[in-house]
Amino acid sequence: MNLKSRLTMKNEAIRIAHTDPNLCDTMSDSIVSWLPRIPKEYIIVCVGTDRSTGDALGPLTGTYLMEKRLRHMTVYGTLQDPVHATNLKDYIQLIERQHKNAFIIAIDACLGKTSSVGQIIACEGSLKPGTALNKPLPPIGDIHITGVVNISGFMEYSVLQNTRLSIVVEMAKKIADVLDLVDQQLTASYVTPAVIMPSTRKKPI
């Protein structure tokens, strides 16, 4: 859980309500523009736990992504095998061993202002899980996506436990749809990892 997503001025960021009909197209376009132009392996790390309703955004997203059978991205963190505070370092070491110099997209839940609940935020730079609770967790990701699942400021653990599952599920599905669109814009090569394909989306008349 990234209780307070800290966005630095130098990092580009985009935040959109999960109910916005243009969310998937707009956010996927932004993410694609942040991807490297050289061939890379792409890894998605969904941080969170199924033991807390609010903090289940990551594992739910990972589970939905696995169902989509992405062609060019490897997913870590599902309801069955979550990536959380106690095993995050182990997963980082595993990814470094199995995927050399990979480009990582990290996903997590966060708490925010009342007006921000329901927003999905994509940002360049690393996710810093556990920052607000002073947990010594390592940062992860070249890009991170967070979903504001509830209100911050008081008794965060209790707030997470009492977060409505419906909004978490809806946001997880939207994040999975966004990354599915990103995956569709990648193409594999026999000798290199995936690269970005030229956009073929037709503009509205």
KARA-V774627 format. One record per backbone hydrogen bond with DSSP energy under -1.0 kcal/mol. NH is the residue of the N-H (numbers start at 1). CO is the residue of the C=O. Records with the same first field share a line. If there is no record, write none. Layout:
NH=CO + CO
This chain:
2=109
3=1
11=8
14=122
16=120
18=118
20=17
23=20
26=22
27=23
28=24
29=25
30=26
31=27
32=28
33=29
34=31
40=194
43=103
44=74
45=105
46=76
47=107
48=83
49=55
54=160
56=53
60=56
61=57
62=58
63=59
64=60
65=61
66=62
67=63
68=64
74=42
76=44
78=81
87=84
88=84
91=87
92=88
93=89
94=90
95=91
96=92
97=93
98=94
99=95
102=99
103=41
105=43
106=143
107=45
108=145
110=147
111=3
112=150
116=113
118=148
119=116
120=16
121=146
122=14
123=144
124=12
125=142
127=140
130=1
131=128
134=131
135=130
137=135
140=127
142=104
143=104
144=123
145=106
146=121
147=108
148=119
149=110
152=112
159=155
160=156
161=157
162=158
163=160
168=164
169=165
170=166
171=167
172=168
173=169
174=170
175=171
176=172
177=173
178=174
179=175
180=176
181=177
182=178
183=179
184=180
185=182
186=183
187=195
189=192
195=187
197=185
